[in-house]
Amino acid sequence: MSLLFLGLSIILSSVRNILSKGISDVKFGTKQFFLTQACIFICGSLVLILVANQNFERPTLPTLFYATLYGILLLSAQYCYTSALKKGNIGICSTVYSLGFIFPTLSGNMFWNERLTSLNIIGILMVIPTIIISGMSSSKNRQHKNKNINTYIVPLMFAMLSSGGLGIMQKVQQNSHYPEQKNLFVISAFALAGTISFLISLFAKREPQIKIGRKLIFGIGIGVAFGLCNLLNTILAGQLDSAVFFPVLNIGTIFFSIVSGIIFYKEKISKNDLIIFLLGIISILFITNA
């Protein structure tokens, strides 16, 4: 069952990446952008409620506090990841985003007495050249290199940091006095992110050229995939060793995202891209000692 959940999580993570690319042309700051994001998080919270299928007890104050922080990180991760996909291909964005798990790895060593080996440190250091090379290859049109880097690598870096923050908050919640409230924790965070996105959309300006209908359909798909991924990953984190779970999940997602980008968006893979994928995979393996 754990292997089935792991395979499903990889597929759902890849689906989220594919569909996020489909809404990446919606300009950040517009009414359509925030409405689409609201759709993602509201649908994510609804599918989590349906899948949980239980009578929820009243959430404690610590759970609500952690959910608030988690919800803010969800907003940052999805907003920035969507923005990065406008210029970057799915494979590179997925690779750099996946490297965010170095931060919960470091936090485990600092706050929960988890051992950090020499291989872990090498893997963490390898993240640096991976990000630098991804920035160097971010521009398809070299005469606008600086502009493209700002619209690609900067939001992608924030997405990676936010992704790491999500992992840290999962560890914080699971090491709290109320780990059994993980469903309430994730659902509340998604609901908060959806509410904030919707409220912002009420004051944002509409972009006349963009039709919202199709984007909302993408948003529903992203929300379902993103919500289920959060639930499955929380379950798997308690069932599988980190040395198995993290590398298989991240490498599997990277691989399927690369293939999906080639098939659905006709993305081409350069030599720099191959170096990024290789460095990212080696880094993941070293960090997890797999």
TORVOKOL-944715 format. One record per residue: residue in one letter; x negated, y negated, z of N, C-alpha, C in turn; residue number from 0. Coordinates in pm, whole numbers. Layout:
# residues N
ATOM r   n_c1   n_c2   n_c3  ca_c1  ca_c2  ca_c3   c_c1   c_c2   c_c3   k
ATOM a      X      Y      Z      X      Y      Z      X      Y      Z NUM
...
//
This chain:
# residues 290
ATOM r   n_c1   n_c2   n_c3  ca_c1  ca_c2  ca_c3   c_c1   c_c2   c_c3   k
ATOM m    -83    121      0      0      0      0    -86   -126      0   0
ATOM s   -199   -121     74   -289   -237     78   -347   -266    -60   1
ATOM l   -385   -159   -132   -440   -176   -266   -335   -230   -362   2
ATOM l   -210   -187   -344   -100   -238   -426    -80   -386   -400   3
ATOM f    -80   -426   -274    -66   -566   -237   -181   -649   -292   4
ATOM l   -302   -591   -287   -420   -663   -335   -411   -686   -487   5
ATOM g   -372   -583   -560   -356   -597   -704   -248   -699   -738   6
ATOM l   -138   -696   -662    -28   -790   -685    -72   -934   -654   7
ATOM s   -152   -951   -549   -201  -1084   -513   -292  -1140   -622   8
ATOM i   -377  -1055   -681   -466  -1099   -789   -383  -1145   -909   9
ATOM i   -281  -1066   -944   -195  -1101  -1058   -121  -1231  -1032  10
ATOM l    -64  -1245   -912     11  -1366   -878    -80  -1490   -875  11
ATOM s   -203  -1474   -825   -297  -1586   -824   -330  -1629   -966  12
ATOM s   -345  -1532  -1056   -374  -1562  -1196   -254  -1629  -1262  13
ATOM v   -135  -1583  -1230    -12  -1644  -1283     -3  -1790  -1238  14
ATOM r    -34  -1814  -1113    -34  -1952  -1062   -131  -2038  -1143  15
ATOM n   -250  -1984  -1174   -350  -2059  -1251   -300  -2088  -1393  16
ATOM i   -242  -1987  -1456   -193  -2002  -1594    -83  -2109  -1600  17
ATOM l     15  -2098  -1510    128  -2190  -1512     86  -2331  -1469  18
ATOM s    -12  -2341  -1378    -60  -2474  -1337   -123  -2546  -1454  19
ATOM k   -188  -2472  -1543   -244  -2532  -1664   -131  -2590  -1750  20
ATOM g    -15  -2525  -1747     98  -2570  -1827    159  -2701  -1781  21
ATOM i    132  -2741  -1656    185  -2870  -1606     74  -2973  -1588  22
ATOM s    -49  -2937  -1627   -163  -3025  -1602   -161  -3152  -1687  23
ATOM d    -78  -3153  -1793    -71  -3273  -1877     22  -3379  -1819  24
ATOM v     90  -3346  -1710    176  -3444  -1643     86  -3536  -1561  25
ATOM k     90  -3664  -1590     -2  -3760  -1528     23  -3773  -1378  26
ATOM f    -86  -3765  -1303    -77  -3782  -1158    -21  -3922  -1125  27
ATOM g     69  -3928  -1029    127  -4056   -987    263  -4085  -1048  28
ATOM t    303  -4005  -1149    433  -4028  -1212    544  -3953  -1137  29
ATOM k    668  -3995  -1163    783  -3929  -1102    787  -3781  -1141  30
ATOM q    757  -3752  -1269    760  -3613  -1316    658  -3527  -1243  31
ATOM f    541  -3584  -1215    437  -3508  -1145    486  -3466  -1006  32
ATOM f    537  -3561   -930    577  -3530   -793    702  -3444   -787  33
ATOM l    793  -3461   -884    911  -3373   -888    871  -3229   -918  34
ATOM t    775  -3212  -1009    727  -3077  -1040    660  -3014   -919  35
ATOM q    579  -3094   -849    512  -3043   -729    613  -3011   -619  36
ATOM a    717  -3093   -606    822  -3065   -508    890  -2932   -540  37
ATOM c    914  -2909   -669    975  -2783   -713    887  -2664   -674  38
ATOM i    756  -2679   -691    662  -2572   -656    675  -2534   -509  39
ATOM f    668  -2632   -422    664  -2604   -278    801  -2562   -223  40
ATOM i    908  -2622   -274   1041  -2583   -227   1072  -2439   -269  41
ATOM c   1040  -2405   -394   1062  -2268   -441    973  -2170   -365  42
ATOM g    851  -2215   -332    761  -2131   -253    818  -2102   -116  43
ATOM s    874  -2203    -52    931  -2182     82   1055  -2093     75  44
ATOM l   1136  -2109    -29   1257  -2028    -42   1225  -1881    -64  45
ATOM v   1127  -1853   -150   1092  -1713   -176   1031  -1650    -52  46
ATOM l    959  -1728     27    902  -1676    151   1011  -1642    252  47
ATOM i   1114  -1726    258   1227  -1698    348   1297  -1569    306  48
ATOM l   1317  -1552    175   1384  -1432    125   1302  -1307    151  49
ATOM v   1172  -1315    130   1086  -1198    148   1070  -1165    296  50
ATOM a   1061  -1267    382   1045  -1244    525   1164  -1166    581  51
ATOM n   1287  -1206    540   1409  -1132    573   1416  -1095    721  52
ATOM q   1406  -1194    806   1411  -1169    949   1475  -1288   1020  53
ATOM n   1516  -1264   1143   1568  -1372   1225   1452  -1447   1288  54
ATOM f   1437  -1573   1255   1323  -1649   1303   1353  -1707   1441  55
ATOM e   1254  -1695   1528   1265  -1762   1658   1224  -1907   1642  56
ATOM r   1247  -1986   1744   1212  -2127   1737   1060  -2141   1734  57
ATOM p   1007  -2219   1637    861  -2235   1630    808  -2315   1749  58
ATOM t    692  -2277   1797    630  -2349   1906    565  -2477   1854  59
ATOM l    531  -2567   1943    466  -2692   1903    332  -2667   1835  60
ATOM p    248  -2576   1887    122  -2548   1817    144  -2497   1674  61
ATOM t    245  -2411   1656    274  -2360   1523    315  -2472   1429  62
ATOM l    398  -2562   1476    441  -2676   1394    325  -2769   1363  63
ATOM f    237  -2787   1460    120  -2873   1438     28  -2811   1332  64
ATOM y      2  -2682   1344    -82  -2615   1246    -15  -2615   1108  65
ATOM a    117  -2598   1107    191  -2598    980    182  -2735    912  66
ATOM t    184  -2841    992    172  -2976    936     37  -2994    867  67
ATOM l    -70  -2954    935   -203  -2962    874   -212  -2874    750  68
ATOM y   -154  -2756    758   -156  -2662    645    -79  -2720    527  69
ATOM g     34  -2785    556    115  -2846    450     41  -2957    379  70
ATOM i    -33  -3038    454   -112  -3146    393   -221  -3088    304  71
ATOM l   -284  -2981    350   -388  -2915    270   -329  -2850    145  72
ATOM l   -208  -2796    156   -140  -2741     38   -118  -2849    -68  73
ATOM l    -74  -2966    -23    -54  -3078   -115   -184  -3114   -185  74
ATOM s   -289  -3129   -108   -418  -3168   -165   -469  -3062   -261  75
ATOM a   -459  -2935   -222   -509  -2826   -307   -436  -2820   -440  76
ATOM q   -304  -2823   -436   -226  -2809   -560   -230  -2935   -645  77
ATOM y   -222  -3053   -584   -231  -3178   -659   -364  -3185   -733  78
ATOM c   -473  -3163   -660   -607  -3177   -718   -637  -3066   -819  79
ATOM y   -591  -2946   -790   -616  -2834   -883   -543  -2858  -1014  80
ATOM t   -420  -2905  -1007   -344  -2937  -1128   -413  -3046  -1208  81
ATOM s   -462  -3149  -1140   -531  -3259  -1208   -660  -3212  -1274  82
ATOM a   -734  -3124  -1207   -859  -3073  -1263   -836  -2991  -1389  83
ATOM l   -726  -2918  -1394   -696  -2833  -1509   -667  -2912  -1636  84
ATOM k   -640  -3041  -1621   -613  -3123  -1739   -735  -3129  -1830  85
ATOM k   -856  -3133  -1771   -980  -3138  -1849  -1058  -3007  -1846  86
ATOM g  -1048  -2933  -1735  -1127  -2810  -1720  -1052  -2687  -1767  87
ATOM n  -1128  -2584  -1808  -1060  -2461  -1847  -1026  -2378  -1723  88
ATOM i   -936  -2284  -1741   -882  -2208  -1628   -990  -2129  -1556  89
ATOM g  -1082  -2068  -1633  -1184  -1984  -1574  -1276  -2060  -1481  90
ATOM i  -1327  -2176  -1526  -1418  -2255  -1442  -1345  -2309  -1320  91
ATOM c  -1226  -2363  -1340  -1149  -2417  -1227  -1120  -2308  -1123  92
ATOM s  -1086  -2189  -1171  -1059  -2078  -1081  -1184  -2037  -1004  93
ATOM t  -1299  -2038  -1073  -1425  -2000  -1009  -1462  -2097   -898  94
ATOM v  -1463  -2227   -928  -1501  -2327   -828  -1399  -2330   -714  95
ATOM y  -1271  -2321   -748  -1166  -2321   -645  -1185  -2203   -549  96
ATOM s  -1219  -2086   -605  -1236  -1966   -522  -1351  -1980   -425  97
ATOM l  -1452  -2060   -459  -1568  -2077   -372  -1535  -2153   -245  98
ATOM g  -1413  -2205   -235  -1371  -2275   -114  -1374  -2186      9  99
ATOM f  -1376  -2053     -9  -1371  -1967    107  -1504  -1965    184 100
ATOM i  -1606  -2037    133  -1729  -2050    212  -1701  -2125    342 101
ATOM f  -1603  -2212    341  -1576  -2294    460  -1514  -2214    575 102
ATOM p  -1414  -2127    549  -1372  -2040    659  -1481  -1943    702 103
ATOM t  -1572  -1906    608  -1685  -1821    645  -1775  -1892    745 104
ATOM l  -1807  -2019    717  -1890  -2098    808  -1819  -2125    940 105
ATOM s  -1688  -2152    932  -1613  -2180   1055  -1608  -2056   1144 106
ATOM g  -1603  -1938   1082  -1603  -1815   1161  -1730  -1800   1241 107
ATOM n  -1841  -1842   1182  -1969  -1836   1252  -1976  -1940   1364 108
ATOM m  -1922  -2058   1339  -1934  -2168   1435  -1836  -2157   1552 109
ATOM f  -1715  -2108   1524  -1609  -2113   1626  -1562  -1977   1676 110
ATOM w  -1583  -1871   1600  -1532  -1740   1641  -1642  -1634   1652 111
ATOM n  -1764  -1679   1663  -1879  -1592   1686  -1895  -1482   1580 112
ATOM e  -1855  -1513   1458  -1875  -1418   1349  -2018  -1431   1297 113
ATOM r  -2081  -1317   1270  -2222  -1317   1233  -2244  -1372   1092 114
ATOM l  -2348  -1450   1075  -2386  -1506    945  -2523  -1452    909 115
ATOM t  -2531  -1370    803  -2657  -1305    766  -2734  -1391    665 116
ATOM s  -2857  -1347    634  -2938  -1417    536  -2872  -1414    398 117
ATOM l  -2807  -1302    365  -2737  -1292    237  -2621  -1391    230 118
ATOM n  -2550  -1407    343  -2442  -1507    349  -2495  -1645    318 119
ATOM i  -2609  -1680    378  -2668  -1813    359  -2710  -1833    214 120
ATOM i  -2771  -1730    153  -2810  -1739     12  -2687  -1761    -75 121
ATOM g  -2581  -1685    -47  -2457  -1700   -124  -2399  -1838   -113 122
ATOM i  -2401  -1894      9  -2350  -2030     30  -2433  -2132    -47 123
ATOM l  -2566  -2116    -44  -2653  -2209   -117  -2633  -2199   -268 124
ATOM m  -2595  -2081   -317  -2574  -2064   -460  -2450  -2138   -510 125
ATOM v  -2364  -2175   -417  -2246  -2254   -455  -2287  -2388   -514 126
ATOM i  -2397  -2445   -462  -2440  -2579   -505  -2472  -2583   -654 127
ATOM p  -2563  -2495   -706  -2588  -2500   -851  -2466  -2463   -935 128
ATOM t  -2378  -2379   -880  -2256  -2344   -953  -2172  -2467   -979 129
ATOM i  -2155  -2550   -877  -2075  -2672   -890  -2144  -2773   -981 130
ATOM i  -2278  -2786   -967  -2353  -2881  -1051  -2340  -2844  -1199 131
ATOM i  -2357  -2716  -1230  -2348  -2672  -1369  -2206  -2688  -1422 132
ATOM s  -2106  -2664  -1337  -1967  -2682  -1382  -1941  -2829  -1415 133
ATOM g  -2004  -2920  -1341  -1991  -3062  -1373  -2059  -3097  -1504 134
ATOM m  -2175  -3035  -1529  -2249  -3060  -1653  -2174  -3011  -1776 135
ATOM s  -2095  -2904  -1759  -2023  -2847  -1873  -1880  -2895  -1883 136
ATOM s  -1845  -2994  -1800  -1705  -3037  -1794  -1658  -3117  -1913 137
ATOM s  -1753  -3172  -1989  -1714  -3261  -2098  -1717  -3193  -2232 138
ATOM k  -1604  -3190  -2299  -1600  -3140  -2436  -1645  -3248  -2533 139
ATOM n  -1622  -3372  -2491  -1658  -3486  -2576  -1769  -3562  -2506 140
ATOM r  -1895  -3539  -2545  -2010  -3585  -2470  -2021  -3736  -2456 141
ATOM q  -1966  -3813  -2551  -1977  -3958  -2539  -1890  -4014  -2427 142
ATOM h  -1795  -3931  -2379  -1711  -3974  -2266  -1740  -3888  -2144 143
ATOM k  -1864  -3846  -2131  -1902  -3750  -2027  -1867  -3798  -1886 144
ATOM n  -1904  -3920  -1853  -1881  -3968  -1716  -1733  -3973  -1682 145
ATOM k  -1653  -4019  -1779  -1509  -4026  -1757  -1452  -3887  -1737 146
ATOM n  -1493  -3793  -1818  -1441  -3657  -1807  -1481  -3591  -1676 147
ATOM i  -1606  -3617  -1630  -1648  -3559  -1503  -1560  -3612  -1389 148
ATOM n  -1530  -3744  -1392  -1446  -3801  -1287  -1307  -3742  -1287 149
ATOM t  -1253  -3710  -1406  -1117  -3658  -1412  -1112  -3506  -1401 150
ATOM y  -1227  -3445  -1382  -1231  -3299  -1376  -1302  -3248  -1250 151
ATOM i  -1430  -3279  -1237  -1507  -3221  -1127  -1471  -3283   -993 152
ATOM v  -1435  -3412   -991  -1399  -3477   -863  -1272  -3416   -804 153
ATOM p  -1159  -3409   -878  -1042  -3344   -819  -1064  -3196   -792 154
ATOM l  -1149  -3130   -874  -1176  -2987   -851  -1253  -2967   -721 155
ATOM m  -1344  -3059   -690  -1415  -3052   -562  -1319  -3068   -445 156
ATOM f  -1227  -3163   -456  -1127  -3181   -350  -1037  -3058   -338 157
ATOM a  -1004  -2997   -452   -923  -2875   -451   -997  -2762   -380 158
ATOM m  -1127  -2750   -407  -1208  -2647   -342  -1215  -2669   -191 159
ATOM l  -1239  -2796   -151  -1244  -2828     -8  -1111  -2798     60 160
ATOM s  -1002  -2832     -9   -868  -2807     46   -840  -2658     56 161
ATOM s   -886  -2583    -45   -872  -2437    -43   -943  -2379     79 162
ATOM g  -1065  -2430    105  -1137  -2385    223  -1064  -2422    351 163
ATOM g  -1004  -2541    352   -927  -2584    468   -808  -2494    495 164
ATOM l   -744  -2446    389   -632  -2353    405   -679  -2225    474 165
ATOM g   -796  -2175    432   -851  -2055    495   -883  -2076    641 166
ATOM i   -937  -2194    673   -970  -2226    813   -843  -2230    897 167
ATOM m   -738  -2294    843   -613  -2304    919   -547  -2169    938 168
ATOM q   -561  -2078    841   -510  -1942    859   -581  -1874    976 169
ATOM k   -713  -1893    983   -788  -1834   1093   -749  -1897   1226 170
ATOM v   -728  -2029   1226   -688  -2099   1348   -554  -2046   1397 171
ATOM q   -458  -2033   1305   -325  -1987   1343   -329  -1842   1393 172
ATOM q   -407  -1758   1327   -414  -1618   1367   -492  -1597   1496 173
ATOM n   -574  -1696   1534   -647  -1688   1661   -581  -1771   1771 174
ATOM s   -461  -1821   1743   -388  -1898   1843   -312  -1804   1936 175
ATOM h   -235  -1862   2026   -155  -1781   2118    -26  -1730   2051 176
ATOM y     -1  -1773   1926    124  -1734   1859     98  -1682   1717 177
ATOM p     11  -1581   1702    -20  -1530   1568    101  -1465   1500 178
ATOM e    197  -1418   1582    316  -1352   1526    406  -1450   1451 179
ATOM q    383  -1580   1466    464  -1681   1398    403  -1723   1263 180
ATOM k    327  -1632   1202    261  -1666   1075    361  -1695    965 181
ATOM n    477  -1626    965    578  -1654    862    634  -1796    878 182
ATOM l    665  -1832   1001    714  -1967   1028    609  -2071    992 183
ATOM f    485  -2039   1020    373  -2127    992    365  -2158    842 184
ATOM v    368  -2056    757    354  -2075    613    480  -2139    554 185
ATOM i    598  -2090    595    724  -2144    542    739  -2293    577 186
ATOM s    709  -2328    701    720  -2468    744    624  -2556    664 187
ATOM a    505  -2506    638    406  -2583    562    454  -2608    419 188
ATOM f    507  -2505    354    558  -2520    218    677  -2616    215 189
ATOM a    766  -2603    314    882  -2691    319    840  -2836    339 190
ATOM l    741  -2859    424    690  -2994    447    628  -3051    320 191
ATOM a    547  -2971    251    482  -3017    127    586  -3051     21 192
ATOM g    691  -2969     14    799  -2995    -82    875  -3123    -50 193
ATOM t    902  -3144     78    975  -3264    120    893  -3390     92 194
ATOM i    765  -3388    124    678  -3504    100    672  -3535    -49 195
ATOM s    655  -3431   -131    646  -3451   -277    774  -3512   -331 196
ATOM f    889  -3463   -282   1017  -3516   -329   1035  -3662   -288 197
ATOM l   1000  -3694   -165   1015  -3832   -117    926  -3927   -197 198
ATOM i    805  -3884   -228    715  -3969   -308    774  -3990   -448 199
ATOM s    837  -3886   -503    893  -3895   -639   1002  -4002   -648 200
ATOM l   1070  -4029   -536   1178  -4128   -537   1126  -4269   -566 201
ATOM f    998  -4293   -534    941  -4427   -551    842  -4435   -666 202
ATOM a    812  -4321   -727    715  -4319   -837    781  -4360   -969 203
ATOM k    700  -4407  -1063    751  -4449  -1194    759  -4330  -1289 204
ATOM r    862  -4332  -1371    882  -4225  -1468    794  -4248  -1591 205
ATOM e    737  -4140  -1643    661  -4144  -1767    756  -4108  -1881 206
ATOM p    792  -4203  -1969    896  -4180  -2070    865  -4065  -2167 207
ATOM q    735  -4042  -2196    698  -3944  -2298    710  -3799  -2251 208
ATOM i    719  -3778  -2121    718  -3641  -2068    858  -3596  -2030 209
ATOM k    898  -3480  -2084   1027  -3420  -2050   1008  -3328  -1930 210
ATOM i   1094  -3344  -1832   1075  -3277  -1704   1129  -3134  -1703 211
ATOM g   1225  -3101  -1791   1292  -2972  -1786   1199  -2853  -1788 212
ATOM r   1114  -2846  -1890   1022  -2733  -1903    921  -2729  -1789 213
ATOM k    879  -2847  -1743    781  -2853  -1635    839  -2796  -1505 214
ATOM l    968  -2818  -1483   1031  -2763  -1363   1037  -2611  -1368 215
ATOM i   1055  -2556  -1488   1054  -2410  -1503    916  -2356  -1466 216
ATOM f    812  -2424  -1514    676  -2387  -1474    660  -2398  -1323 217
ATOM g    717  -2507  -1266    706  -2529  -1123    768  -2417  -1041 218
ATOM i    882  -2366  -1087    947  -2254  -1018    855  -2133  -1018 219
ATOM g    796  -2103  -1134    706  -1988  -1144    583  -2004  -1056 220
ATOM i    525  -2125  -1055    408  -2151   -971    444  -2134   -823 221
ATOM g    560  -2189   -785    603  -2182   -646    621  -2040   -598 222
ATOM v    685  -1957   -679    706  -1816   -642    571  -1746   -628 223
ATOM a    482  -1765   -727    351  -1699   -725    267  -1749   -608 224
ATOM f    264  -1881   -587    183  -1942   -482    233  -1900   -344 225
ATOM g    364  -1900   -325    422  -1863   -196    393  -1718   -162 226
ATOM l    416  -1628   -258    393  -1486   -234    245  -1456   -209 227
ATOM c    157  -1529   -280     12  -1512   -258    -26  -1543   -114 228
ATOM n     28  -1653    -62     -2  -1689     76     42  -1581    174 229
ATOM l    160  -1525    151    211  -1420    239    128  -1293    227 230
ATOM l    102  -1249    103     24  -1127     81   -117  -1139    136 231
ATOM n   -180  -1254    116   -317  -1272    164   -324  -1272    316 232
ATOM t   -220  -1326    380   -215  -1324    526   -203  -1181    577 233
ATOM i   -119  -1101    510   -102   -960    547   -232   -883    524 234
ATOM l   -292   -903    406   -413   -828    370   -532   -864    458 235
ATOM a   -538   -990    503   -648  -1032    590   -652   -951    718 236
ATOM g   -534   -899    759   -528   -818    880   -539   -669    853 237
ATOM q   -540   -628    725   -543   -486    691   -675   -441    630 238
ATOM l   -744   -530    559   -867   -493    489   -987   -565    547 239
ATOM d  -1104   -502    536  -1227   -566    577  -1255   -684    485 240
ATOM s  -1312   -789    542  -1343   -908    462  -1436   -875    346 241
ATOM a  -1529   -779    368  -1626   -740    265  -1558   -677    145 242
ATOM v  -1434   -629    164  -1357   -572     53  -1257   -673      0 243
ATOM f  -1184   -734     92  -1073   -821     54  -1117   -943    -26 244
ATOM f  -1211  -1021     28  -1248  -1147    -36  -1313  -1131   -174 245
ATOM p  -1413  -1043   -189  -1472  -1031   -323  -1377   -976   -427 246
ATOM v  -1297   -876   -391  -1204   -818   -489  -1098   -920   -528 247
ATOM l  -1044   -992   -431   -941  -1091   -459   -996  -1204   -547 248
ATOM n  -1108  -1262   -507  -1161  -1378   -579  -1218  -1341   -716 249
ATOM i  -1294  -1234   -723  -1352  -1193   -851  -1242  -1147   -945 250
ATOM g  -1144  -1073   -892  -1032  -1029   -975   -953  -1147  -1031 251
ATOM t   -930  -1247   -947   -857  -1366   -992   -936  -1442  -1098 252
ATOM i  -1067  -1456  -1077  -1152  -1524  -1175  -1146  -1452  -1309 253
ATOM f  -1161  -1320  -1306  -1162  -1241  -1429  -1030  -1256  -1505 254
ATOM f   -919  -1237  -1436   -789  -1246  -1502   -759  -1388  -1549 255
ATOM s   -809  -1488  -1476   -787  -1627  -1517   -864  -1658  -1645 256
ATOM i   -988  -1606  -1654  -1067  -1627  -1776   -998  -1565  -1896 257
ATOM v   -955  -1441  -1880   -887  -1370  -1989   -757  -1441  -2027 258
ATOM s   -684  -1487  -1927   -557  -1556  -1952   -579  -1687  -2027 259
ATOM g   -685  -1761  -1989   -716  -1886  -2057   -748  -1864  -2204 260
ATOM i   -819  -1755  -2233   -854  -1722  -2372   -729  -1684  -2451 261
ATOM i   -643  -1603  -2388   -524  -1552  -2459   -418  -1660  -2477 262
ATOM f   -385  -1730  -2369   -270  -1821  -2372   -305  -1964  -2417 263
ATOM y   -428  -2008  -2391   -463  -2146  -2423   -580  -2157  -2521 264
ATOM k   -622  -2042  -2576   -727  -2039  -2678   -856  -2106  -2630 265
ATOM e   -885  -2094  -2499  -1006  -2154  -2445  -1130  -2076  -2490 266
ATOM k  -1238  -2150  -2517  -1362  -2088  -2560  -1462  -2088  -2443 267
ATOM i  -1541  -1981  -2438  -1638  -1966  -2330  -1777  -1999  -2381 268
ATOM s  -1842  -2098  -2318  -1977  -2140  -2356  -2081  -2066  -2271 269
ATOM k  -2208  -2088  -2303  -2316  -2027  -2225  -2315  -2081  -2083 270
ATOM n  -2291  -2211  -2068  -2283  -2270  -1934  -2169  -2207  -1853 271
ATOM d  -2058  -2183  -1920  -1944  -2120  -1853  -1982  -1982  -1801 272
ATOM l  -2052  -1904  -1881  -2093  -1770  -1840  -2186  -1776  -1719 273
ATOM i  -2276  -1876  -1718  -2366  -1894  -1603  -2286  -1926  -1478 274
ATOM i  -2184  -2013  -1493  -2099  -2049  -1379  -2027  -1927  -1324 275
ATOM f  -1968  -1846  -1413  -1896  -1727  -1368  -1990  -1631  -1296 276
ATOM l  -2111  -1611  -1353  -2208  -1518  -1295  -2254  -1566  -1158 277
ATOM l  -2290  -1695  -1148  -2333  -1750  -1019  -2221  -1743   -916 278
ATOM g  -2099  -1773   -960  -1984  -1769   -868  -1960  -1629   -814 279
ATOM i  -1968  -1529   -901  -1943  -1390   -859  -2054  -1342   -766 280
ATOM i  -2181  -1373   -800  -2293  -1332   -714  -2280  -1401   -577 281
ATOM s  -2243  -1528   -579  -2225  -1602   -453  -2119  -1536   -367 282
ATOM i  -2007  -1499   -428  -1898  -1433   -353  -1945  -1302   -293 283
ATOM l  -2018  -1223   -372  -2068  -1095   -324  -2166  -1113   -208 284
ATOM f  -2254  -1212   -218  -2352  -1236   -111  -2283  -1285     16 285
ATOM i  -2188  -1377     -1  -2121  -1433    117  -2045  -1325    194 286
ATOM t  -1992  -1228    121  -1915  -1121    186  -1999   -997    216 287
ATOM n  -2128  -1002    177  -2218   -887    198  -2166   -762    129 288
ATOM a  -2092   -779     17  -2035   -663    -52  -2141   -595   -138 289
//
